[in-house]
Amino acid sequence: PEGNAQNGEALATSQGCAGCHINTATGPAWLPSEGSPGIGDRAAERISQSDYSGGANSAEQYLLESIVDTNIFIVEGFVENLMPANYGESLTAQEAADLIAYMLTIK
């Protein structure tokens, strides 16, 4: 489904995503920092990396893959099983689309 970025932003808070990806450095940062774009731009770059081990062909697919199959590609500097593996079961398709729409706005 088409995602709603505003709903996705609320989900990022209620589902704990912001706690690990925005408020702390527990997971790969979503916000841009020195020399690194935000997750919205970085998602498209990830799929062309030589070490990328997933099957996504777009930024949207990469983000979905990262949410529902958390160990398919581990960003350098992080470890397997760091992110909860149940989001594929606990989020509806609409919620996942909303979350991805929000993430894509973070340039």
Order of alpha helices (4+ residues) and beta strands (2+ residues): alpha-alpha-alpha-alpha-alpha-alpha
